[in-house]
Amino acid sequence: MKALVYNGPHDVSVNEVPDAKIERATDVLVKITSANICGSDLHMYEGRTDMESGRILGHENLGVVIEVGPAVDRVKVGDRVCLPFNIGCGFCANCEKGLTGYCLTVNPGSAGGAYGFAGMGPYSGGQAEYLRVPYGDFNCLVLPRDSEEKENDYVMLSDVFPTGYHATELAGVQSGDNVVIYGAGPVGLMAACAATLKGASQVMVVDTHKDRLQLAEKLGAIPIDDTEGDGVEKIMALTDGKGADCGCECVGYQCCNMHREEVPNLTMNNLVQTVKATGRIGVVGVFLPEDPGAADKLAKKGQIAFDFGQFWFKGQSMGTGQANVKAYNRKLSRLIEHDKVNPSWIVSHELPLADAPEAYANFNERKNGWTKVVLKPGK
């Protein structure tokens, strides 16, 4: 089969590789019809993780079931399914609690597994023609009959839409809240969408990329352009000096200041400043245990100079970590099915798999207008 392979920093290629296949009785084999490029893929693309060369990338996947293992009894051949990026077994202590992002079975010695991702198990990614899905009955979200018409909406259920929603859950967003979101990339835009769905009275989205801020404004959010480094002041002015009721971090450890210099603690400390006393912060931007490629000495060890004194003094609280996609994807799927939301509005490019290397390069450079890329292996 054809698949996008990681060769090394800034080097990916579409290669012929051995076909994905059923390996265990509980597996499902899926023919991929849509696979997104995620901002998290760029951490690996840039060589900022311990991703091994030769691995297939891609953790935001949707397709058609073409084969099932002998122990699979719910998912059927021909079903259109969306796959949560985090692989769960369904029966460990964490999966039983709905914490499928931290499955204790699929990645021995660690908590959590994922497709095509550094440090999250040996699983191949889905930026390929076919994908093996472990524990298929548990991990496959079977889509409704109209799913083909809305495929670019439903593929967002694999990661970016639930992750944005998770940010608002971690932040405790409630109806009537003022919410500040750092990052107008796909996850930040989905967090703004989720906050709006929950009835937030005011959603402020902070970024320096004007094309992404325009998308936030189209959603009904207030764009905060931090190009001049005055975003904190703008947010405080919009909240009568009190700060937002809660906030979401949707950027992560490669956050940059107005000079395009990496400052890994910038968004975290800005949130401490712009969220009110006793407010809550939800962090879904990726922060890693180590980042050897960082310029900052602390960041190399996975640490940041966090303004904990002010955080403590203000009595703020925080929730962190990757989304437990299965906790959200079924109900979010219903919103898509009944036309309450269409997350595909963030899609800027729909491309064949063969164009993936060029797409990675453009997306990584944050070229104007490159917001969300959907790869179509069948085209």
N, C-alpha and C positions, 0 to 999 in steps of 0.2 A: 504494500500500500504506500501511498505518498503521505508524508508527514513533515511538519516543521521541526527541525532538529537544532538544538543549541550546540554550537561548535566552540564557543568562547565569547569573551566580551565583544559586543557589537557585531557578532557574527552568527547569523542563523541562516539555514538553507532548507529548501524543500527537497527531501531525499526519498528514494525508494528504501523502505525498511520492511522487516518481516511483518506480516499481517497480525493485527490484534486477534486474539482467539480466546475461547472459553478455556479457563485453566482450573476452575473449581466448580463444584456442582451448583453453587449459589450464584455463579456469574451470569451476567447478561452481556450480549455483544450488540453494540449499537453502531449503525451507519450514521456518521455525523453529517448533519445538514447545515448546522450553524455553530461557529465557535468564535467567541469574542476574544479580542486582545484586551487584557486588563492592565491597569497601571502597575499592579504587582508584578506582572511579567517583565516590566521594564527594569525592576531591581535586578532580576537575573540577567536580562539582556545586557545591562551595563557592567556585569561582572561584580556586582555588589553582594553576592551570596556565594554559597559553596556549591552551586549547581554544577553537576558533572557534565562534561562534554558528551554528546551523543544522546542526551535525553530529549524526549519529545515534549514540547511545551503545550500549554493550553488547559485551563481549568474552568472555563465558562462554556459549557457544551450542551447541545440539544441534537436529537436525531431520532432515527427509527430503529426499533428493535428488530434484528434479523436472526437472532439465535438466543436460546435460553438454556441454562444448565438444567440437569435433571431434577434438581431440588427447588427450582423456581416454579411457583404455582400461581402467583398473582399477575405478574407481568407477562404479556403475550407477544408473540411475533407479530409485527405490524403496528404495535403501539408506538405512538409518538411520545417521547419522554424528554424531560429536562433533568439534568444531573446536577445536584448540589456540588459545589466545588470541594466541600469537605466530605470525605468518605467516612461513613459510620457503619458499625457492625449491627447496631440495633439492639444489642443485648448486654453491653457492658454497663457499669454503674453510671457513667456519664451519659451514654445514649439513652438509658432509661429515664434520665432526668431531663432529656431534651437538649443536652449539651453535646450535640453531634460533632461540633467543631473540635472537640477534645476527646474523641473516641480513644479508649484505652487498649483496643484490640488491633487496629489496622496498621499501627506503626510502633512496634514493640520498642520499649525504652523511651518513648515520648508520648505526648498526648496530642492526637490529631493527625490525620492524613489527608492528602489532597492529590489531585491529578496534576502531573507535570510541574511539581513545585519543589524547590530546594528544601531539604530537611523534613519533608513531610511524606516520607515513604518512597518505595520504588515504583510507584504507579505512573504509567505513561500518560501524557496529556492528550487532549482531544483536538488539537489543531492538526488534524489528520483525517483520513477517510473513515477509519474505524476506531472504536474505543471499547476496551474491556471494562465493564462496570462490576466491581465486587459487591457481594450482598445485594444483588439486583432488586429483589423484592422490596428491600428497605430503602435503597437509595434512589430508585427511579420515581420521579413524579410523572404519572401518566396524565397526559394533557387532553383537553376536550376535543371534540370533533372539528371545531373551527380553528384549531391551533395552527394549521398551515398558513392560513390567511394572516395570522398575527405572529408569525414565527419570530420576528425581530423583537416583539414585545416579550414573548415567553422565554426566549433565551436569556433575558435579563434576570430571570428567576434563579439562574445558576449561581449568581454571586452579587452583582452590583446593586440590584434592587433590594434584596434582603439585607445586604450589608449597609446600605443607606438607611433602611428601616431600623436595623439593629443599632445604628448610631443614635437614633432618636429614642430607642428603648433604653439604652445605657444612660442617656442624658435625662431620662424621665420626662420627655416632652408631653405636656397635657394641653387640652383645649384652652385657648386664651393666652398661652405663653408667648413671651418674646424669646426668640431662638437665634443664636449666632452660630454660623457654620463656617469653619475655616476650610477652604478648598472648594473650588468650583469645577473640579474635574468630575468624571462620571459619578463617583461615590458621593461627593458633596452635593451634586445636583439631585441625586436620588434621595439623599437625606433631606434636602429642601422639599422635595416632592412629598416625602413621608410626613414631615412636619406640617405641611399644608393639609394633607389628608387627615391628620389628627386634630386640625382646627387651631393651629398656632395663629396668634393674632398678628405677629410680625416675624418674618424670617429674613435675617440678614446674612448674606453670603459674601465672604471675604476672599479675594484673590488678586493677582496682578495681571492675569490674562484677560484682555478685554473681550475676546470672542466668547470665552466661557461665561464671563459676567453677563453678557447679553442674553445667553441662554437662561441664566438664573432669573433675569428680569422678565423674560417671556413667561416663566413659570409663575410670576407674581411675587418673587422675592425681591428684596432690596439689595442691589449690587453695591458692595463696598470695595472700591478700587484702592488697594494698598500700595500702589506703585510708588507713592511718595513716602511711605512708611507712617502714614497718619491714620491707619485703619482703626486703631484703638480709640483715638479721639472721636472719630465719626460714629462709632458704635455707642460710646458713652453719651454723645449728644443726642442720639436717637432714643436713648433710654433714660433721659432726664438725669444723667449722671449716676444712675443706680447699677447699670449693667443688665445684661440679658438674664432671664430666669434660668436659662440653661444653655449649654453649648456643645457643639460636636467638632471633633478633630478628624478631618477626612483628608489629610495630607501625608503625614508620617515622617520618617526619619530623614528624608531627602528634601525637607522643606527649605526654600530659598528666601532670602530677603530681597529688598528692592534692587539690589545690585547683582542679583542672580548668584549670590554666594550661599552655599549651604550653611544653614544655621539650625541644627536639628532640634533645638529647644524652643524655637521661635513661636510656633503656633501654640504649644502647650502653655508657655508663659503668657502669651497674649490672651489665651482663654481665661487664665487665672485673673487677669486684669479686667476682662470684659464680661465675665459672669458675676452676678451679684453675690453678696454674702449669703451663705447657705444654699447657693445654687449648685447644680450638678453638671458634670462634664462627661461626655461619652467619647471614647477614643477608639476609632476603627482604623485610622491610618496605621500603616505597618511600622512597628519599631522592633528591631531584631536584637537578640542576645549579644551579637557582635557584628561589627561592620568594618572589616579590615581595610576597605577602600576609603574610609572616611578621612577627611583632613583634620577633624577635631579629635583630640586625644581621648576624651571621654567617650565619644561616639564609637571609636574603634572597639571599645569594650562593651558596647551596647548601653551606655549610660548617657544621661543628659544632665545639664545644670538646671534642675527644675526649681522653680520658685516655691519651694514647699512651705517656707515660713508664711508667705502671704496666703497660700492655699489653706494652710491650717488656721491662720488668724481669721480668715473669712468664713471658716466653717463649711467649706465646700466639700463635695464628695465626687467620686469618679468611678466610672465603670470602663473596662478596657477589654480588648481582645477581638478575635475574628468572629464573624457572624455564625451562629448555629443555623444554617440555612433552612433545615427541615422544620425549625420552629416557626418559620414564617412563610415558606414558599407556597403552601397549599392555599392559605387565605389570600395571599397576594395574587395567586393565580386566578382566584375568583373575581378579584377586582378587574383584572385584564379581561376575563371572559365576559363580564357584564359591562364592559366599556366604561368603567369608572376611572381607569387610568391607562395610559399608553406609554410605558417607559421607553419605547423605541424612539421617542422624539430626541433622545440624546445621540442617536446614531448619525455619524457624519459620513461614513464610508462603508460600503458593502462591496467586498472584493473576493475574487477567487483565491483559493489557497496558494496558488502559484505566486501571487503578488504579496504574500506575507512578509518576506524580507524587506521589501521597500516600505511596506506599511509600518513595520517595527521602527525603521529608521526615521520616518516622518513623525510617527506618534511620539517617539522618544525625544525628538527635537522640539516637541510641543508646537509644531507648525500651526500657524493660524488656520482654524477650521477643522483640525484633527481632534475630534472630541471622543468618539467611540467607534471602533472598527469591528465589523462583523465579517468573519471569513466564511466563505461558502465552499467547502471541499468538493461538492458535486459539480461545480461550475468551472 
